[in-house]
Amino acid sequence: MRKLDNDDIDLKKKIALRIKSLRKATGKGMTEFAKDTYKDKQSQNRWEKEGASIFTINKFCKEIGITLSEFFNDPLFKK
């Protein structure tokens, strides 16, 4: 696997922040959200700290009722 460059690392951090922000917007803590979406807390924690693949982001978006476009249409990704 190739090494991530600074742009890749920055994008991973932004994805992690966006996932955390959207999960918090549901009003649920990490444990409750993970349980309600049938995943383990460790996975949710990893996504909120390290980011996630586009496939995982897509599943996450479906779980909270938004599109991928809405996920990435955030000022965080405009910088």
Order of alpha helices (4+ residues) and beta strands (2+ residues): alpha-alpha-alpha-alpha-alpha
